[in-house]
Amino acid sequence: TAVAQAAAWAENLGTTLDLAYVDPYQHARVIESPPLPDSWLQGLETRRSSQLEALLSEVPASVRGRAHYIAGNAASTVSPLVQLAETHDASLLATSTHGRTGVARLVLGSVTERLVRHSRTPVLVLRRDP
């Protein structure tokens, strides 16, 4: 998995691995739809945070860092990730990508591409298997 590969990189670099999860659903809204109920969003945040902590628990203790839950959407995820990297003086950002091309990429955008373009921290991009 991407987490195992990132943990191996962290171990080779002699550093820790922080995991961040950007939750696009916290700000998702369909035009003319009512906002999502707070209880639903809080439950989602609790589940996602638990999943993130479970992933982090699989990282060897020698490189285990912190888990960061970020509420956002695809258009705004780059800035919080760049800020997180700068705040924690990150040595490397690792992210996975779907590797979309053509119309799918045009419609869905590429958070990874924006991250690579805007981050001052080196970015390791791992292609996610379909």
C-alpha positions in Angstrom: 0.0 0.0 0.0 1.0 3.7 -0.3 1.3 3.9 3.5 3.7 1.0 3.7 5.8 2.5 0.9 5.8 5.9 2.6 6.8 4.2 5.9 9.7 2.6 4.1 10.8 6.0 2.8 10.5 7.5 6.2 12.6 4.8 7.7 15.3 5.2 5.0 15.3 9.0 5.6 15.5 8.5 9.3 12.3 10.6 10.0 8.7 10.1 11.1 5.6 9.6 9.0 2.6 11.8 9.5 -0.7 10.7 7.8 -3.2 13.3 6.6 -6.7 12.5 5.4 -8.6 15.3 3.5 -12.3 14.7 3.8 -14.1 16.2 0.8 -17.6 15.5 2.3 -17.3 18.1 5.1 -18.0 20.9 2.6 -19.8 18.9 -0.2 -23.0 20.5 -1.3 -25.2 20.0 -4.3 -26.7 23.2 -5.7 -30.1 23.9 -4.1 -29.7 21.1 -1.6 -30.0 21.5 2.1 -26.7 21.3 4.1 -25.7 18.0 5.5 -26.8 17.4 9.1 -24.1 18.2 11.7 -24.6 14.8 13.3 -23.9 13.0 10.0 -20.7 15.1 9.4 -19.5 14.5 13.0 -20.1 10.7 12.6 -18.2 10.8 9.3 -15.3 12.6 10.9 -15.2 10.1 13.8 -15.2 7.2 11.4 -12.5 8.7 9.1 -10.4 9.7 12.0 -10.6 6.1 13.4 -9.6 4.7 10.0 -6.7 7.1 9.8 -5.5 6.1 13.3 -5.8 2.4 12.3 -3.6 3.1 9.3 -1.1 4.9 11.5 -1.0 2.0 13.9 0.3 -0.2 11.1 3.3 2.0 10.7 6.4 0.8 12.6 6.8 2.6 15.9 10.2 3.9 14.9 8.7 6.1 12.2 5.2 6.6 13.5 4.2 10.3 13.6 0.8 12.0 13.9 -2.6 11.6 12.2 -4.1 14.8 10.7 -7.8 15.0 9.7 -8.5 17.9 7.4 -12.1 18.9 6.3 -12.1 20.3 2.8 -12.9 19.7 -0.8 -10.9 18.8 -3.8 -10.5 22.5 -4.8 -9.1 23.5 -1.4 -7.1 20.5 -0.3 -3.7 21.8 -1.6 -3.4 24.8 0.7 -4.1 22.9 4.0 -1.6 20.1 3.0 1.1 22.6 2.0 0.5 24.4 5.3 0.6 21.2 7.2 4.0 20.3 5.6 5.4 23.7 6.4 4.1 23.8 9.9 5.7 20.4 10.7 8.8 21.1 8.7 8.1 18.0 6.6 11.0 16.4 4.6 8.7 14.8 2.1 5.1 14.6 1.1 3.8 11.3 -0.2 0.5 11.1 -2.0 -1.3 8.6 -4.2 -3.0 9.4 -7.5 -5.7 7.6 -9.6 -3.7 8.6 -12.7 -6.8 9.9 -14.5 -6.4 11.4 -18.0 -8.5 13.1 -20.5 -12.1 14.1 -19.7 -12.1 12.4 -16.3 -9.1 14.5 -15.2 -10.6 17.6 -16.7 -13.9 17.1 -14.8 -12.4 15.8 -11.5 -9.2 17.8 -11.5 -6.0 16.7 -9.9 -5.3 17.4 -6.3 -1.9 15.6 -6.7 -0.9 17.8 -9.6 -1.7 21.0 -7.7 0.1 19.7 -4.6 3.3 19.0 -6.7 3.0 22.5 -8.3 2.5 24.5 -5.1 4.4 22.6 -2.4 8.0 23.7 -1.5 8.4 20.3 0.1 9.4 17.4 -2.3 6.4 15.3 -3.2 6.5 11.5 -3.8 3.6 10.4 -6.0 2.5 6.8 -5.9 0.0 5.6 -8.5 -3.0 3.9 -6.8 -3.9 0.6 -8.4 -7.5 0.6 -9.8 
